[in-house]
Amino acid sequence: MAGSQEAGSNVAGSKGARHGGNLFTVLSATALIATEALATAVAAGWALAGLLNLGDVGEYALMGLFSLTAVYVSVVYFRRAVRVEASLTV
């Protein structure tokens, strides 16, 4: 009986410590997703502008447009990941 109480207290203690770990995981995953999305956006703008012969101004415009989209996707990802992690730890 005493062994089961110890196991229960360890689980409760780890749950509190896990909450901070989940935030770190969400931030790390968001940084990874945001980096990949921004790199893809810049590469797509560069490639599409080169394919269509848009010049430097067109290249920068497409990079900016695609980068704004990538930032938006990253923010949406972060918000959803925080919501899911909060629902799992309750």
N, C-alpha and C positions, 0 to 999 in steps of 0.2 A: 504494500500500500504506500509506504513512504517513497519507494522508487518511482511510482507513477506520479506522485505529487511533484517530485523533482523534475521529471520530464515535462510536466505541465508548466512548471515555472520557467523552465528553459525555453519552451516554445513561446510563452508570453513575453519573455525578455527579448527573444530574437525578433519577435514581431515589431517591437518598438524600434529596434536597431535597423530592421529591414526597411522601415519607412524612409529613412535618410538614404539608404542604398538605392531605393527605387528612384528617387529624384536624381541621383547621380547617373543611373542607367538611362533615364529619360533624356537628361542633358547630353550624355555621350552619344546616344543614338540620334538625337536631333542634330548634333554637330556633324556627325557622319553623313546623315541625309542631306543637310544643308550644303555641305562641301561638295558632295557628289552632284547635287542639283545645280549649284552655281557653276561648277566646272563644265557640266553638260550644256548649260545655257550659253556660256561664253563660247564653247567649241561649236555649238550649233549656229550661233550668230555669225561667227567667223566663216564657217563652212558654207552656209547659205548665201552670205554676202559675196563670197568668192565665186560660188557657182553662178550667181545671177549678175556678176560684175557690177555691184552696187557702189564700189569705191569705199573709201575710209569712212565717210559720213554714214553711209548705209550700213556698214559693218558695225560701227559703234551704236547706231540706232537699234539694230537687231539684237546686239549683245545686251543693251540696256533693257529692251522690251522682254527678252527671254530671262534676264536676271531678275526683273521685277516679278515675273511669274514664278521663278524658282524660290524667291524669298517668300512669296505668298504661300506656296505649297509647303515650305518649311515651317511657317507659322501655324498653318492648319495642322500639320503633322504633330507639332509640339503640343498644341492644345488638345488634340485627340489622345495623344499618348499620356498626358497628365491626367485626363479624365478617366482613361482606362485604368491606369495605375492606382488612382485614388479609389476607384470602385473595387479593385482587387484587394487592397490592404484594409478595407473596413471590416 
